[in-house]
Amino acid sequence: MQSVFDRRRINGPEDSSAPIFADEHQKSLTPDLYKDRHNRSVSDIRPIFLQPGLISQANGSAYIETDRTKIACSVYGPRQSKNTAYNEKASEGPTSEDRSIAVAIQQALLSSVRLEHFPKSTIDIFLVIIEADGIEGCVASGSIAASTALADAGIDMYGLVTSCTAGKISGLIQHKKSFSMFRRM
Amino acid sequence: MDTVLSSATPSATDVNSFLSAAEKEALKAATFQRLHPQIYLERFLEEKIRPDGRSIADDENEDTHAWRNVEVNVGSITTTSGSALVRLGNTTVVCGVKAEICEPELDNSDEGFLVPNVDLPALCSPKFKTGPPTEEAQVLSERLNEVLGNGMIPLSSLCIYPGKSAWVLYVDATVINYDGNVFDAALLAMVCALKNVSLPHAEFNPELNRTICTRPKSDSSKPARKLIIEEDLVPLSFSFGVFAGSYLLPDPTASEESLLDTTISIILNTRARILALSQLGTGVDKSEAPGQGVADIPHTREADTLARCISLAKKRQAVIMKKVYDT
């Protein structure tokens, strides 16, 4: 990856790249569906570990782990908004590469939170993706973590949000897929 | 009892009617802490105890409870070459090491690179916002870079082919929960992550001008290897806060940290020898007379405080060594 010199961080060499492995071209092109899915049937999902309350500094938090996806989420709020105009529509998150994940999660959560109870306030939801196994997995796990963190913070909601990804391979619908399988679709 | 049924929006007095006596006391204490944090801490220290229940280390033999519980977990992040998660009480830091290939610098053609960085995201504490690294993050990264760059990983061991190819290790720590003493936690996480790193076998091909690696376990004649580590230079940090010029608080929490005037860090190696000392802040009250707080603590002079910090750090080091080498 080409690293831009950032004076706010410790910088490495100008240019570095991920290691190239000798057997890259030899990897099988046909998907090994059964090995990836660890003996799960088509409609099974991976086991989930979900724990609220791990981040003591936040108003509410949740940590979710599903196989290789690990996401920590914390909720701060309701906090006073910078612009005090009454705003029913939640404002947008920070600009970053993974803004698409943030937008997707926000859309999932928006209808579940009773924002009318928090005029002129902002509820901040921050997620740190510690390990990712595909973008879709991040959106799914992130939504669950965010909803749990909101509940842990005591924010008024209509209900909890749950989420799952599914994909179609050769006409078969499979649930909770991993990144390597998406590459082969 | 009527108040429960009558009003649609609860008023302040209604809230109190829901709380038990113990909860009301807790609310009063929390309010006092918000309004007068300094006096709140002083009241605890006068009773030889800290707000989170730990004792003050005023007698060298009774320091076992002065430090928070440490938990270390390595190797759980599969997308990295090495990883570690460290919990120091509530302070949680996760660190991952990414190994990439690059060209060495012209004047250090047989050396690789070690690039540590700490990230303080908005998630870990209400005092941080999203955006570029804050001053605190930059200072932390710089301090960690100094300590790790001391020779723990000989950079020549990261060379693959002099002048052409070398490893660069990006050591990225992210703080998940900021409850004080992030420097100690981040350093421990980085050290454990580096110990966990497994580098694939790499060969530079001069004809193709490319470095080719071998997947671990695919070829037994080209196995993956652990990093070469100079054990005598492996750093472990032990930080102390000085409050009101006279109280010494090992391993400060976030609420204590904001009230400290000085932080002293003792960095020891695996044999409990001193690698580095650092002091940030105005220093210890040098006078022999008691400080402005109630000073029941005997030693308030600078040299004595430093000596006490060093001896407490050495005692604690034995405990941490078991955690680091048992994982």
Interface residues (C-beta under 8 A of the other chain):
Chain A: M1 R8 R9 I10 N11 G12 P13 D15 S16 S17 A18 P19 I20 F21 A22 D23 L54 I55 S56 Q57 A58 R68 K70 A72 C73 S74 Y76 G93 P94 D124 F126 L127 V128 I130 E131 A132
Chain B: S76 I77 T78 T79 N90 T92 V94 A99 E100 I101 C102 E103 P104 E105 F113 V115 P116 N117 P121 A122 L123 C124 S125 P126 T130 G131 P132 P133 A137 Q138 S141 E142 N145 V168 Y170 T174 I176 N177 Y178 D179 P200 A202 R210 T211 I212 C213 T214 R215 S218 A254
